[in-house]
Amino acid sequence: MMKQSQEKILNLISLEGKTAVVTGASGGIGLAVAKRLAEAGADIAMLDIDISESRHLEKDIQEMGIKAKFYACDVRHRSDCQRAIDAVIKDFGGIHILVNNAGVITRKNVVKLTEGEWDHVLSVNLKSVYLLSHIAIPLISRNGGGSIVNIGSGWGIKGGPDAAAYCASKGGVVNLTRAMAIDHGRHGIRVNCVCPGDVNTALLAEEAAQMGRDMDEFLTEASDRPLPRVGDPDDVANAVLFLACPLSSWVSGSVLVVDGGGLA
């Protein structure tokens, strides 16, 4: 009986036979998500503008016995997104899971922010979710449905200082998630959003540099929350796995905050 119960739980987590597309997969949260979904059995298509380390990262996942491949993609442009997804379909045969993770941050208020900086942040963080979803949703539907997980931010729910474009873009991701869940549930597609707090990645280090802050001091301040530490990419990857796998089969339109209690 115990063995049957364990097998039931494993089946609820399993992504065997599924193909997942993850954007911004060369490092940080995106790479952690790709590895976690691979550990659950999914084949992984990884999209990023920087694929300089792609062979090494592909090999790490392939050694799990999983099919994995990187595709160069500037997620700001429809032509790049279409080319990448076409290649994924050719190589993998279909798509079941899409994780829209690619993101950037510029720490400026609206007065200091240039129009070009605004456009860049909104294009990477928000427009890319539209572009990839626009292309992938008919393909996911064709396979009988699946899951889309958009990576938002705590600052998509609550504003933050000197991050106007970032807050606007992530707020857009949060509510776009809800709209997509309403529109595409009838296609068998669940759409959810994970909103991380401060996670120890290269993006957080870049944020500290933009503000002229010492990284160690910055991390100490970021640890001031009910669970007193900065997040790890695996913390977010675990939440994405939950929303991608059958455990969350009746969850759609949700916003899952993963921030150690920071917003509380």
TORDRENVEX-320129 format. One record per residue (C-alpha): residue number from 0; residue in three letters; x, y, z. Coordinates in steps of 0.5 Angstrom, whole numbers, always signed. Layout:
! TORDRENVEX-320129
@num: NUM&residu: Ala&east: X&north: Y&up: Z
...
//
This chain:
! TORDRENVEX-320129
@num: 0&residu: Met&east: +0&north: +0&up: +0
@num: 1&residu: Met&east: +6&north: +5&up: +2
@num: 2&residu: Lys&east: +9&north: +4&up: -5
@num: 3&residu: Gln&east: +3&north: +5&up: -9
@num: 4&residu: Ser&east: +2&north: +11&up: -5
@num: 5&residu: Gln&east: +9&north: +14&up: -6
@num: 6&residu: Glu&east: +8&north: +12&up: -14
@num: 7&residu: Lys&east: +1&north: +16&up: -14
@num: 8&residu: Ile&east: +5&north: +22&up: -11
@num: 9&residu: Leu&east: +11&north: +21&up: -16
@num: 10&residu: Asn&east: +6&north: +21&up: -22
@num: 11&residu: Leu&east: +3&north: +28&up: -19
@num: 12&residu: Ile&east: +10&north: +31&up: -20
@num: 13&residu: Ser&east: +12&north: +27&up: -26
@num: 14&residu: Leu&east: +13&north: +31&up: -33
@num: 15&residu: Glu&east: +15&north: +25&up: -37
@num: 16&residu: Gly&east: +13&north: +26&up: -44
@num: 17&residu: Lys&east: +13&north: +33&up: -43
@num: 18&residu: Thr&east: +17&north: +39&up: -47
@num: 19&residu: Ala&east: +18&north: +45&up: -43
@num: 20&residu: Val&east: +20&north: +52&up: -46
@num: 21&residu: Val&east: +24&north: +56&up: -41
@num: 22&residu: Thr&east: +26&north: +63&up: -43
@num: 23&residu: Gly&east: +32&north: +67&up: -40
@num: 24&residu: Ala&east: +35&north: +60&up: -38
@num: 25&residu: Ser&east: +43&north: +61&up: -39
@num: 26&residu: Gly&east: +43&north: +63&up: -31
@num: 27&residu: Gly&east: +39&north: +65&up: -25
@num: 28&residu: Ile&east: +32&north: +63&up: -24
@num: 29&residu: Gly&east: +31&north: +61&up: -31
@num: 30&residu: Leu&east: +37&north: +56&up: -31
@num: 31&residu: Ala&east: +34&north: +53&up: -24
@num: 32&residu: Val&east: +27&north: +52&up: -27
@num: 33&residu: Ala&east: +30&north: +48&up: -33
@num: 34&residu: Lys&east: +34&north: +44&up: -28
@num: 35&residu: Arg&east: +28&north: +43&up: -24
@num: 36&residu: Leu&east: +23&north: +41&up: -29
@num: 37&residu: Ala&east: +28&north: +36&up: -32
@num: 38&residu: Glu&east: +29&north: +33&up: -26
@num: 39&residu: Ala&east: +21&north: +32&up: -26
@num: 40&residu: Gly&east: +22&north: +28&up: -33
@num: 41&residu: Ala&east: +21&north: +34&up: -38
@num: 42&residu: Asp&east: +25&north: +35&up: -44
@num: 43&residu: Ile&east: +28&north: +42&up: -44
@num: 44&residu: Ala&east: +28&north: +48&up: -49
@num: 45&residu: Met&east: +32&north: +53&up: -47
@num: 46&residu: Leu&east: +32&north: +60&up: -50
@num: 47&residu: Asp&east: +36&north: +66&up: -48
@num: 48&residu: Ile&east: +40&north: +72&up: -52
@num: 49&residu: Asp&east: +46&north: +69&up: -49
@num: 50&residu: Ile&east: +48&north: +62&up: -51
@num: 51&residu: Ser&east: +56&north: +63&up: -50
@num: 52&residu: Glu&east: +55&north: +57&up: -44
@num: 53&residu: Ser&east: +50&north: +53&up: -48
@num: 54&residu: Arg&east: +54&north: +47&up: -49
@num: 55&residu: His&east: +56&north: +46&up: -42
@num: 56&residu: Leu&east: +49&north: +47&up: -39
@num: 57&residu: Glu&east: +46&north: +43&up: -44
@num: 58&residu: Lys&east: +51&north: +37&up: -42
@num: 59&residu: Asp&east: +49&north: +38&up: -35
@num: 60&residu: Ile&east: +41&north: +37&up: -37
@num: 61&residu: Gln&east: +43&north: +31&up: -42
@num: 62&residu: Glu&east: +47&north: +27&up: -37
@num: 63&residu: Met&east: +40&north: +27&up: -33
@num: 64&residu: Gly&east: +38&north: +23&up: -39
@num: 65&residu: Ile&east: +33&north: +29&up: -41
@num: 66&residu: Lys&east: +33&north: +32&up: -48
@num: 67&residu: Ala&east: +36&north: +39&up: -48
@num: 68&residu: Lys&east: +38&north: +44&up: -53
@num: 69&residu: Phe&east: +39&north: +52&up: -53
@num: 70&residu: Tyr&east: +36&north: +57&up: -58
@num: 71&residu: Ala&east: +39&north: +64&up: -59
@num: 72&residu: Cys&east: +33&north: +68&up: -58
@num: 73&residu: Asp&east: +32&north: +76&up: -57
@num: 74&residu: Val&east: +25&north: +76&up: -53
@num: 75&residu: Arg&east: +24&north: +83&up: -55
@num: 76&residu: His&east: +23&north: +81&up: -62
@num: 77&residu: Arg&east: +17&north: +77&up: -65
@num: 78&residu: Ser&east: +21&north: +74&up: -71
@num: 79&residu: Asp&east: +26&north: +71&up: -66
@num: 80&residu: Cys&east: +21&north: +68&up: -62
@num: 81&residu: Gln&east: +18&north: +65&up: -68
@num: 82&residu: Arg&east: +24&north: +62&up: -71
@num: 83&residu: Ala&east: +26&north: +59&up: -64
@num: 84&residu: Ile&east: +19&north: +56&up: -63
@num: 85&residu: Asp&east: +19&north: +53&up: -70
@num: 86&residu: Ala&east: +26&north: +50&up: -68
@num: 87&residu: Val&east: +23&north: +47&up: -62
@num: 88&residu: Ile&east: +17&north: +44&up: -65
@num: 89&residu: Lys&east: +22&north: +41&up: -71
@num: 90&residu: Asp&east: +27&north: +38&up: -65
@num: 91&residu: Phe&east: +22&north: +36&up: -60
@num: 92&residu: Gly&east: +15&north: +35&up: -64
@num: 93&residu: Gly&east: +11&north: +40&up: -59
@num: 94&residu: Ile&east: +10&north: +44&up: -53
@num: 95&residu: His&east: +7&north: +43&up: -46
@num: 96&residu: Ile&east: +10&north: +48&up: -42
@num: 97&residu: Leu&east: +12&north: +55&up: -43
@num: 98&residu: Val&east: +16&north: +59&up: -37
@num: 99&residu: Asn&east: +16&north: +66&up: -39
@num: 100&residu: Asn&east: +22&north: +68&up: -34
@num: 101&residu: Ala&east: +27&north: +73&up: -38
@num: 102&residu: Gly&east: +27&north: +79&up: -35
@num: 103&residu: Val&east: +32&north: +86&up: -34
@num: 104&residu: Ile&east: +31&north: +91&up: -29
@num: 105&residu: Thr&east: +33&north: +99&up: -29
@num: 106&residu: Arg&east: +33&north: +102&up: -22
@num: 107&residu: Lys&east: +31&north: +109&up: -24
@num: 108&residu: Asn&east: +24&north: +113&up: -23
@num: 109&residu: Val&east: +20&north: +116&up: -28
@num: 110&residu: Val&east: +24&north: +123&up: -29
@num: 111&residu: Lys&east: +31&north: +120&up: -29
@num: 112&residu: Leu&east: +29&north: +114&up: -34
@num: 113&residu: Thr&east: +30&north: +115&up: -41
@num: 114&residu: Glu&east: +25&north: +113&up: -46
@num: 115&residu: Gly&east: +29&north: +108&up: -49
@num: 116&residu: Glu&east: +30&north: +105&up: -42
@num: 117&residu: Trp&east: +23&north: +104&up: -41
@num: 118&residu: Asp&east: +22&north: +101&up: -48
@num: 119&residu: His&east: +27&north: +96&up: -46
@num: 120&residu: Val&east: +25&north: +94&up: -40
@num: 121&residu: Leu&east: +18&north: +93&up: -42
@num: 122&residu: Ser&east: +20&north: +89&up: -48
@num: 123&residu: Val&east: +24&north: +84&up: -44
@num: 124&residu: Asn&east: +19&north: +83&up: -38
@num: 125&residu: Leu&east: +12&north: +84&up: -41
@num: 126&residu: Lys&east: +12&north: +84&up: -49
@num: 127&residu: Ser&east: +16&north: +78&up: -49
@num: 128&residu: Val&east: +11&north: +74&up: -45
@num: 129&residu: Tyr&east: +6&north: +76&up: -50
@num: 130&residu: Leu&east: +10&north: +74&up: -56
@num: 131&residu: Leu&east: +12&north: +67&up: -53
@num: 132&residu: Ser&east: +5&north: +66&up: -51
@num: 133&residu: His&east: +2&north: +69&up: -57
@num: 134&residu: Ile&east: +6&north: +64&up: -61
@num: 135&residu: Ala&east: +6&north: +58&up: -56
@num: 136&residu: Ile&east: -1&north: +58&up: -54
@num: 137&residu: Pro&east: -4&north: +54&up: -60
@num: 138&residu: Leu&east: +1&north: +49&up: -60
@num: 139&residu: Ile&east: +0&north: +48&up: -53
@num: 140&residu: Ser&east: -7&north: +47&up: -54
@num: 141&residu: Arg&east: -6&north: +42&up: -60
@num: 142&residu: Asn&east: -3&north: +38&up: -55
@num: 143&residu: Gly&east: -9&north: +37&up: -51
@num: 144&residu: Gly&east: -7&north: +43&up: -46
@num: 145&residu: Gly&east: -1&north: +45&up: -41
@num: 146&residu: Ser&east: +1&north: +50&up: -37
@num: 147&residu: Ile&east: +4&north: +57&up: -37
@num: 148&residu: Val&east: +8&north: +60&up: -32
@num: 149&residu: Asn&east: +10&north: +67&up: -32
@num: 150&residu: Ile&east: +15&north: +70&up: -27
@num: 151&residu: Gly&east: +13&north: +76&up: -24
@num: 152&residu: Ser&east: +16&north: +80&up: -18
@num: 153&residu: Gly&east: +14&north: +82&up: -11
@num: 154&residu: Trp&east: +14&north: +89&up: -14
@num: 155&residu: Gly&east: +9&north: +87&up: -19
@num: 156&residu: Ile&east: +4&north: +87&up: -13
@num: 157&residu: Lys&east: +7&north: +92&up: -9
@num: 158&residu: Gly&east: +11&north: +98&up: -11
@num: 159&residu: Gly&east: +18&north: +100&up: -10
@num: 160&residu: Pro&east: +23&north: +106&up: -10
@num: 161&residu: Asp&east: +27&north: +108&up: -16
@num: 162&residu: Ala&east: +24&north: +102&up: -21
@num: 163&residu: Ala&east: +19&north: +105&up: -25
@num: 164&residu: Ala&east: +19&north: +101&up: -31
@num: 165&residu: Tyr&east: +21&north: +95&up: -27
@num: 166&residu: Cys&east: +15&north: +95&up: -23
@num: 167&residu: Ala&east: +10&north: +97&up: -29
@num: 168&residu: Ser&east: +12&north: +91&up: -33
@num: 169&residu: Lys&east: +12&north: +86&up: -27
@num: 170&residu: Gly&east: +5&north: +89&up: -25
@num: 171&residu: Gly&east: +3&north: +88&up: -32
@num: 172&residu: Val&east: +6&north: +81&up: -32
@num: 173&residu: Val&east: +1&north: +79&up: -26
@num: 174&residu: Asn&east: -5&north: +82&up: -29
@num: 175&residu: Leu&east: -4&north: +79&up: -36
@num: 176&residu: Thr&east: -3&north: +72&up: -33
@num: 177&residu: Arg&east: -10&north: +73&up: -30
@num: 178&residu: Ala&east: -13&north: +75&up: -37
@num: 179&residu: Met&east: -10&north: +69&up: -40
@num: 180&residu: Ala&east: -12&north: +64&up: -35
@num: 181&residu: Ile&east: -19&north: +67&up: -37
@num: 182&residu: Asp&east: -18&north: +67&up: -44
@num: 183&residu: His&east: -15&north: +60&up: -45
@num: 184&residu: Gly&east: -18&north: +55&up: -39
@num: 185&residu: Arg&east: -22&north: +53&up: -45
@num: 186&residu: His&east: -16&north: +51&up: -49
@num: 187&residu: Gly&east: -14&north: +46&up: -43
@num: 188&residu: Ile&east: -9&north: +51&up: -41
@num: 189&residu: Arg&east: -7&north: +53&up: -34
@num: 190&residu: Val&east: -4&north: +60&up: -33
@num: 191&residu: Asn&east: +0&north: +62&up: -27
@num: 192&residu: Cys&east: +5&north: +67&up: -24
@num: 193&residu: Val&east: +10&north: +66&up: -19
@num: 194&residu: Cys&east: +13&north: +73&up: -16
@num: 195&residu: Pro&east: +19&north: +72&up: -13
@num: 196&residu: Gly&east: +23&north: +77&up: -8
@num: 197&residu: Asp&east: +30&north: +78&up: -8
@num: 198&residu: Val&east: +34&north: +72&up: -10
@num: 199&residu: Asn&east: +41&north: +72&up: -10
@num: 200&residu: Thr&east: +43&north: +72&up: -18
@num: 201&residu: Ala&east: +47&north: +76&up: -23
@num: 202&residu: Leu&east: +41&north: +80&up: -24
@num: 203&residu: Leu&east: +41&north: +82&up: -16
@num: 204&residu: Ala&east: +48&north: +84&up: -17
@num: 205&residu: Glu&east: +47&north: +88&up: -23
@num: 206&residu: Glu&east: +41&north: +92&up: -19
@num: 207&residu: Ala&east: +46&north: +93&up: -13
@num: 208&residu: Ala&east: +51&north: +96&up: -18
@num: 209&residu: Gln&east: +46&north: +100&up: -21
@num: 210&residu: Met&east: +45&north: +103&up: -15
@num: 211&residu: Gly&east: +52&north: +104&up: -13
@num: 212&residu: Arg&east: +51&north: +99&up: -7
@num: 213&residu: Asp&east: +56&north: +94&up: -4
@num: 214&residu: Met&east: +54&north: +87&up: -5
@num: 215&residu: Asp&east: +55&north: +84&up: +2
@num: 216&residu: Glu&east: +51&north: +90&up: +5
@num: 217&residu: Phe&east: +45&north: +90&up: +0
@num: 218&residu: Leu&east: +44&north: +82&up: +1
@num: 219&residu: Thr&east: +44&north: +84&up: +9
@num: 220&residu: Glu&east: +39&north: +89&up: +8
@num: 221&residu: Ala&east: +35&north: +84&up: +3
@num: 222&residu: Ser&east: +35&north: +79&up: +8
@num: 223&residu: Asp&east: +31&north: +83&up: +13
@num: 224&residu: Arg&east: +24&north: +79&up: +12
@num: 225&residu: Pro&east: +20&north: +74&up: +17
@num: 226&residu: Leu&east: +25&north: +68&up: +14
@num: 227&residu: Pro&east: +31&north: +72&up: +14
@num: 228&residu: Arg&east: +35&north: +70&up: +8
@num: 229&residu: Val&east: +35&north: +72&up: +1
@num: 230&residu: Gly&east: +32&north: +67&up: -4
@num: 231&residu: Asp&east: +36&north: +62&up: -8
@num: 232&residu: Pro&east: +34&north: +60&up: -15
@num: 233&residu: Asp&east: +32&north: +53&up: -13
@num: 234&residu: Asp&east: +26&north: +57&up: -8
@num: 235&residu: Val&east: +23&north: +59&up: -15
@num: 236&residu: Ala&east: +24&north: +53&up: -19
@num: 237&residu: Asn&east: +20&north: +49&up: -14
@num: 238&residu: Ala&east: +14&north: +54&up: -14
@num: 239&residu: Val&east: +15&north: +53&up: -22
@num: 240&residu: Leu&east: +15&north: +46&up: -22
@num: 241&residu: Phe&east: +9&north: +46&up: -17
@num: 242&residu: Leu&east: +5&north: +50&up: -22
@num: 243&residu: Ala&east: +7&north: +46&up: -28
@num: 244&residu: Cys&east: +6&north: +39&up: -26
@num: 245&residu: Pro&east: -1&north: +35&up: -24
@num: 246&residu: Leu&east: -1&north: +37&up: -17
@num: 247&residu: Ser&east: -4&north: +44&up: -19
@num: 248&residu: Ser&east: -9&north: +41&up: -24
@num: 249&residu: Trp&east: -14&north: +46&up: -21
@num: 250&residu: Val&east: -10&north: +52&up: -20
@num: 251&residu: Ser&east: -10&north: +57&up: -26
@num: 252&residu: Gly&east: -10&north: +65&up: -25
@num: 253&residu: Ser&east: -6&north: +65&up: -19
@num: 254&residu: Val&east: -1&north: +69&up: -16
@num: 255&residu: Leu&east: +4&north: +65&up: -12
@num: 256&residu: Val&east: +9&north: +70&up: -8
@num: 257&residu: Val&east: +16&north: +67&up: -6
@num: 258&residu: Asp&east: +19&north: +72&up: -2
@num: 259&residu: Gly&east: +20&north: +69&up: +5
@num: 260&residu: Gly&east: +15&north: +73&up: +8
@num: 261&residu: Gly&east: +17&north: +80&up: +5
@num: 262&residu: Leu&east: +10&north: +82&up: +3
@num: 263&residu: Ala&east: +7&north: +80&up: +9
//
